[in-house]
Amino acid sequence: MDHAATDRIRTLDLIRGVAVLGILAINVASFAAPESAAYSPNLPRPSGPANQLAFIANLVLFEGKMRALFSLLFGASLLLFIERADAAGRDGTALQLRRLGWLMLFGYLHFALLWDGDILFLYALTGLVALRLRHLWPSQLVAGALVVLVLWQAMGTAMWAPNLLREQSVVHGQASPQERRAYTELIQTFRQTDARSRAEAQLSWPGGVAARLTDRPAYPLTIALFNWGETLPLMLLGMALLRSGFFAGGWSQRRLRQVAVGGIALGGGISLAFALWARSAGYPEMAMHYALSYGLVLPHLAMALGYAALLVLAAPRLLHWVPGQQLEAAGRMAFSNYIGTTLVMSALCAGWGLSLFGQFGAAQRWTLVLLVWALILAWSQPWLTRYRQGPLEWLWRSLTEWRILRIHR
């Protein structure tokens, strides 16, 4: 393998390592608190300045950005896997189809056995569509991605517009009795979801599995249907970035700096402006749900691209330092670390573990985030000094190849 190819893989792993750590800063709310905590620091109860500041920092720096990074990287890795398999004289497409099929099963098991915040099923299902479009030119991939993303955002805006207008009418005291009643009923559905989260958090492990499979067995498919319009375009953009040489040193330093500064400034600026407005408005629930699902998707993408460009610029030096090598190792084992994070967080928060659910505000949840970050960075590199892959990466690859692969170095 030539030097450029090696750097290319290491850069991807470095960015993936940052993403697997960063996404926990957002997912921790789902593990440790009712669903409403992801949309306001004042839910399920009012909080102080520290929690307000932590919530705003998460909203500006992590919310949507880490998910976008993961999606970009998944698209790039999907294409890279096929290209490397084809170059080795194998049928890369057939292997990738099998690989996505197994990932879909892993995702469903992740949901059923542990946590309903899984994204693997969504990635596998959406990856099948991205696979069909991989032969497009980079310019076509970018154009198609932006068209789908804008149309999806427009669809979401149209879907949420009545609720947003109703909420503003209620807030400003201009709503009719019927509008107030309808708004109250919508808010009540959110509170019912919170109550269900609290109840399930206290269940035993078998009880939690039974609840998910009984109450919402098709939930991963529902999530995929609601989120494919964001995920697919980001995967296509990841393919385009890979083909353009973005991860392999094909872009000039000047161009990378422009993307880094422009993306972070634009995406971060819009995110900060929204966060400050939301705080002044008391985090209106309809507006928060809309913004985090649809409204901020383009700022999220801009900032994710900025983060990626910044890490590509930093990679040559960062990968010579221990922290950079630890992040690279965490990225090489992203699958194992993603599922491992669920295991650790469930053991800390679920009823069958330490039952810490609901006991932390936005600021205090950072103690859990830092603990898991330390565990990921502590075990990933030592594991890879002895083994070729992470344990789940090895299992996934062995199932894809339909043979037991060598794991020891």
C-alpha positions as CSV (number, residue, x, y, z in Angstrom):
1,M,0.0,0.0,0.0
2,D,1.4,3.4,-0.9
3,H,1.9,6.2,1.5
4,A,-1.0,8.3,0.3
5,A,-3.4,5.3,0.9
6,T,-2.0,4.8,4.4
7,D,-2.5,8.5,5.3
8,R,-6.0,8.4,3.8
9,I,-7.1,5.5,6.1
10,R,-5.4,7.1,9.1
11,T,-7.1,10.4,8.5
12,L,-10.5,8.7,8.2
13,D,-9.9,6.8,11.5
14,L,-8.8,10.0,13.2
15,I,-12.0,11.8,12.2
16,R,-14.1,8.8,13.1
17,G,-12.4,8.7,16.5
18,V,-13.4,12.3,17.2
19,A,-16.9,11.5,16.0
20,V,-17.4,8.5,18.2
21,L,-16.4,10.5,21.2
22,G,-18.3,13.6,20.3
23,I,-21.6,11.8,19.6
24,L,-21.7,10.7,23.2
25,A,-22.0,14.3,24.3
26,I,-25.4,14.3,22.7
27,N,-26.5,10.6,23.2
28,V,-25.8,10.9,27.0
29,A,-29.1,12.7,27.4
30,S,-30.9,9.7,25.9
31,F,-29.1,7.3,28.3
32,A,-29.3,9.3,31.4
33,A,-32.5,11.4,31.2
34,P,-36.0,11.5,29.7
35,E,-36.3,12.3,26.0
36,S,-37.2,16.0,26.6
37,A,-33.8,16.6,28.2
38,A,-32.4,16.5,24.7
39,Y,-34.5,19.6,23.7
40,S,-34.2,21.8,26.8
41,P,-32.1,22.1,29.9
42,N,-35.3,23.0,31.8
43,L,-36.9,19.6,31.2
44,P,-37.9,17.5,33.0
45,R,-37.3,20.2,35.6
46,P,-35.9,23.8,35.7
47,S,-32.1,24.0,36.0
48,G,-29.4,26.5,37.0
49,P,-26.8,28.5,35.0
50,A,-24.3,25.6,34.8
51,N,-26.8,23.3,33.1
52,Q,-27.9,26.2,30.8
53,L,-24.3,26.8,29.7
54,A,-23.6,23.1,29.2
55,F,-26.8,22.7,27.1
56,I,-25.9,25.6,24.9
57,A,-22.3,24.4,24.4
58,N,-23.6,21.0,23.4
59,L,-26.1,22.5,21.0
60,V,-23.5,24.7,19.3
61,L,-20.5,22.3,19.3
62,F,-21.9,18.8,19.1
63,E,-25.6,18.5,18.3
64,G,-26.1,17.3,14.7
65,K,-22.4,17.9,13.9
66,M,-21.1,14.5,15.1
67,R,-24.0,12.7,13.5
68,A,-23.2,14.5,10.2
69,L,-19.5,13.5,10.5
70,F,-20.5,9.9,11.1
71,S,-22.7,9.9,8.0
72,L,-20.0,11.5,5.8
73,L,-17.5,8.9,7.0
74,F,-19.9,6.0,6.5
75,G,-20.4,7.0,2.8
76,A,-16.6,7.4,2.3
77,S,-15.9,4.1,4.0
78,L,-18.6,2.3,2.1
79,L,-17.0,3.4,-1.2
80,L,-13.5,2.7,0.0
81,F,-14.4,-0.8,1.0
82,I,-15.7,-1.6,-2.5
83,E,-12.7,0.0,-4.3
84,R,-10.2,-1.9,-2.2
85,A,-12.1,-5.2,-2.6
86,D,-12.4,-4.7,-6.4
87,A,-8.7,-3.8,-6.6
88,A,-7.9,-7.1,-4.9
89,G,-9.9,-9.0,-7.6
90,R,-12.9,-9.6,-5.5
91,D,-16.6,-8.6,-5.9
92,G,-16.7,-5.5,-3.8
93,T,-20.4,-4.9,-4.4
94,A,-21.4,-8.3,-3.3
95,L,-19.3,-8.1,-0.2
96,Q,-20.6,-4.7,0.7
97,L,-24.2,-5.9,0.3
98,R,-23.5,-8.7,2.7
99,R,-21.8,-6.3,5.0
100,L,-24.7,-4.0,5.1
101,G,-27.1,-6.9,5.7
102,W,-25.2,-8.0,8.8
103,L,-25.0,-4.3,10.0
104,M,-28.8,-4.2,9.7
105,L,-29.0,-7.2,12.0
106,F,-26.5,-5.8,14.4
107,G,-28.5,-2.5,14.5
108,Y,-31.7,-4.3,15.2
109,L,-30.2,-6.4,18.0
110,H,-28.6,-3.2,19.4
111,F,-32.1,-1.7,19.6
112,A,-33.8,-4.8,20.9
113,L,-31.3,-5.8,23.5
114,L,-30.0,-2.5,24.7
115,W,-31.1,0.9,23.5
116,D,-33.7,2.5,21.2
117,G,-31.3,5.2,20.0
118,D,-29.5,2.9,17.5
119,I,-28.3,4.4,14.2
120,L,-26.7,1.2,12.7
121,F,-30.0,0.0,11.2
122,L,-30.6,3.4,9.7
123,Y,-27.1,3.5,8.2
124,A,-27.4,-0.1,6.8
125,L,-30.7,0.6,5.1
126,T,-29.7,4.0,3.8
127,G,-26.3,2.5,2.7
128,L,-28.1,0.2,0.3
129,V,-29.5,3.2,-1.5
130,A,-26.2,5.0,-1.5
131,L,-24.6,1.9,-2.9
132,R,-26.8,2.2,-6.0
133,L,-25.6,5.8,-6.6
134,R,-21.8,5.3,-6.1
135,H,-21.0,5.4,-9.8
136,L,-22.0,9.0,-10.1
137,W,-19.3,11.7,-10.6
138,P,-18.4,13.7,-7.5
139,S,-20.2,16.8,-8.9
140,Q,-23.3,14.7,-9.5
141,L,-23.1,13.2,-6.0
142,V,-22.8,16.7,-4.5
143,A,-25.7,18.1,-6.6
144,G,-27.9,15.1,-5.9
145,A,-27.1,15.3,-2.2
146,L,-27.9,19.0,-1.9
147,V,-31.2,18.6,-3.8
148,V,-32.4,15.7,-1.6
149,L,-31.3,17.5,1.6
150,V,-33.1,20.8,0.7
151,L,-36.3,18.9,-0.4
152,W,-36.2,16.8,2.8
153,Q,-35.8,20.0,4.9
154,A,-38.6,21.6,3.0
155,M,-40.8,18.6,3.7
156,G,-40.0,18.7,7.4
157,T,-40.7,22.4,7.5
158,A,-44.1,22.0,5.9
159,M,-44.9,19.1,8.3
160,W,-43.9,21.1,11.4
161,A,-45.2,24.5,10.3
162,P,-48.8,24.1,11.8
163,N,-47.3,23.1,15.2
164,L,-44.8,26.0,15.1
165,L,-47.4,28.6,14.3
166,R,-49.8,27.1,16.9
167,E,-47.0,27.3,19.5
168,Q,-46.3,30.9,18.7
169,S,-49.9,31.8,19.0
170,V,-50.1,30.2,22.4
171,V,-46.9,31.9,23.6
172,H,-48.1,35.3,22.5
173,G,-51.6,34.8,23.9
174,Q,-53.2,34.9,20.5
175,A,-54.4,31.3,20.3
176,S,-58.1,30.3,20.2
177,P,-59.4,27.8,22.8
178,Q,-59.2,25.1,20.2
179,E,-55.6,25.9,19.4
180,R,-54.6,26.0,23.0
181,R,-56.3,22.6,23.5
182,A,-54.5,21.1,20.5
183,Y,-51.2,22.5,21.7
184,T,-51.7,21.1,25.2
185,E,-52.4,17.7,23.8
186,L,-49.2,17.7,21.7
187,I,-47.2,18.7,24.8
188,Q,-48.8,15.9,26.7
189,T,-47.6,13.4,24.2
190,F,-44.0,14.5,25.0
191,R,-44.7,14.1,28.7
192,Q,-46.1,10.7,28.1
193,T,-42.9,9.7,26.2
194,D,-40.9,11.0,29.2
195,A,-43.0,8.9,31.6
196,R,-42.4,5.8,29.4
197,S,-38.6,6.5,29.4
198,R,-38.6,6.7,33.2
199,A,-40.6,3.5,33.6
200,E,-38.4,1.6,31.2
201,A,-35.3,2.9,32.8
202,Q,-36.3,1.1,36.0
203,L,-37.0,-2.3,34.3
204,S,-34.7,-5.3,34.5
205,W,-32.8,-6.2,31.4
206,P,-35.3,-8.8,30.2
207,G,-38.1,-6.4,31.0
208,G,-36.5,-3.7,28.9
209,V,-36.1,-6.0,26.0
210,A,-39.7,-7.2,26.3
211,A,-40.9,-3.6,26.4
212,R,-39.1,-2.6,23.2
213,L,-40.1,-5.7,21.3
214,T,-43.7,-5.5,22.5
215,D,-44.4,-1.8,22.3
216,R,-42.5,-0.7,19.2
217,P,-40.9,-3.7,17.4
218,A,-40.6,-1.6,14.1
219,Y,-39.0,1.4,15.7
220,P,-35.7,1.1,13.9
221,L,-37.6,1.1,10.6
222,T,-39.6,4.1,11.7
223,I,-36.4,6.0,12.6
224,A,-34.9,5.1,9.2
225,L,-38.0,6.4,7.3
226,F,-37.9,9.7,9.2
227,N,-34.2,10.3,8.9
228,W,-33.1,8.9,5.5
229,G,-33.5,12.3,3.9
230,E,-30.6,13.7,6.0
231,T,-28.5,10.5,6.2
232,L,-28.4,9.6,2.5
233,P,-27.3,13.0,1.2
234,L,-24.5,13.1,3.8
235,M,-23.3,9.6,2.7
236,L,-23.3,10.8,-0.9
237,L,-21.2,13.8,0.1
238,G,-18.8,11.5,1.9
239,M,-18.4,9.5,-1.3
240,A,-17.7,12.7,-3.2
241,L,-15.2,13.9,-0.7
242,L,-13.4,10.5,-0.9
243,R,-13.3,10.6,-4.7
244,S,-12.1,14.2,-4.7
245,G,-9.0,13.3,-2.6
246,F,-10.2,15.2,0.5
247,F,-9.1,12.6,3.0
248,A,-5.9,11.7,1.0
249,G,-4.1,15.0,0.7
250,G,-5.7,15.9,-2.6
251,W,-6.9,19.3,-1.5
252,S,-4.6,22.2,-1.0
253,Q,-3.8,23.6,2.4
254,R,-5.4,26.9,1.4
255,R,-8.7,25.2,0.3
256,L,-8.8,23.1,3.5
257,R,-8.3,26.2,5.6
258,Q,-11.1,28.0,3.8
259,V,-13.5,25.0,4.4
260,A,-12.4,24.7,8.1
261,V,-12.8,28.4,8.9
262,G,-15.8,29.0,6.7
263,G,-17.7,25.9,7.8
264,I,-17.1,26.3,11.6
265,A,-17.8,30.0,11.5
266,L,-21.0,29.7,9.4
267,G,-22.3,26.6,11.1
268,G,-21.2,27.6,14.6
269,G,-22.5,31.2,14.2
270,I,-26.0,30.1,13.1
271,S,-26.1,27.4,15.8
272,L,-25.1,29.9,18.5
273,A,-27.6,32.5,17.3
274,F,-30.3,29.9,17.5
275,A,-29.2,28.7,20.9
276,L,-29.3,32.2,22.3
277,W,-32.7,32.8,20.8
278,A,-34.0,29.5,22.2
279,R,-32.7,30.4,25.7
280,S,-34.4,33.8,25.6
281,A,-37.6,32.2,24.4
282,G,-37.6,29.5,27.1
283,Y,-36.8,26.7,24.7
284,P,-40.2,26.3,23.1
285,E,-40.7,22.6,22.5
286,M,-42.1,22.6,19.0
287,A,-39.4,25.0,17.8
288,M,-36.7,22.9,19.5
289,H,-37.9,19.6,17.9
290,Y,-38.2,21.2,14.5
291,A,-34.7,22.8,14.7
292,L,-32.9,19.7,15.9
293,S,-34.6,17.5,13.3
294,Y,-34.8,19.7,10.3
295,G,-34.2,23.4,10.7
296,L,-30.5,23.3,11.6
297,V,-29.4,20.5,9.2
298,L,-27.5,22.8,6.8
299,P,-25.5,24.6,9.7
300,H,-24.8,21.1,11.1
301,L,-23.4,20.0,7.7
302,A,-21.3,23.2,7.4
303,M,-19.8,22.8,10.8
304,A,-19.2,19.0,10.2
305,L,-17.3,19.8,7.0
306,G,-15.3,22.5,8.9
307,Y,-14.4,20.0,11.6
308,A,-13.4,17.4,9.0
309,A,-11.2,19.9,7.1
310,L,-9.6,21.0,10.4
311,L,-8.8,17.4,11.3
312,V,-7.4,16.7,7.8
313,L,-5.1,19.7,8.2
314,A,-4.0,18.6,11.7
315,A,-3.6,14.9,10.9
316,P,0.1,14.9,9.8
317,R,1.2,16.4,13.1
318,L,-1.6,15.0,15.3
319,L,-1.0,11.4,14.3
320,H,2.6,11.7,15.6
321,W,1.4,12.5,19.1
322,V,-0.1,10.1,21.6
323,P,-3.5,11.8,21.8
324,G,-3.8,11.7,18.0
325,Q,-2.8,8.0,18.0
326,Q,-5.4,7.3,20.7
327,L,-8.1,9.0,18.7
328,E,-7.0,7.1,15.6
329,A,-7.3,3.8,17.5
330,A,-10.7,4.8,18.8
331,G,-11.8,5.4,15.2
332,R,-10.4,2.1,14.0
333,M,-12.6,0.5,16.6
334,A,-15.6,2.8,16.2
335,F,-18.1,-0.1,15.9
336,S,-16.9,-1.8,19.1
337,N,-16.7,1.6,20.9
338,Y,-20.2,2.6,19.8
339,I,-21.8,-0.6,21.2
340,G,-19.4,-0.5,24.1
341,T,-20.6,3.0,25.0
342,T,-24.2,1.7,25.1
343,L,-23.1,-1.2,27.4
344,V,-21.3,1.2,29.8
345,M,-24.0,3.9,29.8
346,S,-26.7,1.3,30.3
347,A,-24.8,-0.3,33.2
348,L,-24.6,3.2,34.8
349,C,-28.1,4.4,34.1
350,A,-30.5,1.5,33.6
351,G,-32.4,-0.2,36.3
352,W,-30.4,-3.4,36.0
353,G,-27.2,-1.3,36.6
354,L,-26.6,1.6,38.9
355,S,-29.9,3.2,38.2
356,L,-28.5,6.7,37.7
357,F,-31.2,7.6,35.2
358,G,-32.7,11.1,35.8
359,Q,-30.2,12.1,38.4
360,F,-28.0,14.4,36.3
361,G,-28.6,17.7,34.6
362,A,-26.8,18.8,31.4
363,A,-23.6,19.8,33.2
364,Q,-23.5,16.8,35.5
365,R,-23.9,14.5,32.6
366,W,-20.5,15.5,31.4
367,T,-19.0,13.5,34.3
368,L,-20.5,10.4,32.5
369,V,-19.2,11.6,29.1
370,L,-15.7,12.1,30.4
371,L,-15.7,8.8,32.1
372,V,-16.6,6.9,28.9
373,W,-14.2,9.0,26.8
374,A,-11.4,8.0,29.2
375,L,-12.4,4.3,28.9
376,I,-12.5,4.4,25.1
377,L,-9.1,6.1,24.8
378,A,-7.6,3.8,27.5
379,W,-8.5,0.5,25.9
380,S,-8.6,1.1,22.1
381,Q,-4.8,1.5,21.5
382,P,-3.7,-1.3,23.8
383,W,-6.2,-3.7,22.2
384,L,-4.9,-2.9,18.7
385,T,-1.3,-3.5,19.7
386,R,-2.3,-7.2,20.2
387,Y,-5.2,-7.6,17.8
388,R,-5.8,-6.6,14.1
389,Q,-9.3,-5.2,14.7
390,G,-11.7,-4.4,17.4
391,P,-13.8,-7.4,18.6
392,L,-17.0,-6.4,16.8
393,E,-15.1,-5.2,13.7
394,W,-13.6,-8.7,13.5
395,L,-16.9,-10.4,14.0
396,W,-18.5,-8.2,11.3
397,R,-15.7,-8.8,8.8
398,S,-15.7,-12.6,9.6
399,L,-19.5,-12.8,8.9
400,T,-19.1,-10.7,5.7
401,E,-16.4,-13.0,4.5
402,W,-18.3,-16.1,5.9
403,R,-15.1,-17.4,7.4
404,I,-13.3,-17.0,10.7
405,L,-10.5,-14.4,10.1
406,R,-7.3,-14.1,12.0
407,I,-7.6,-11.5,14.8
408,H,-4.2,-11.9,16.6
409,R,-1.3,-10.0,15.3
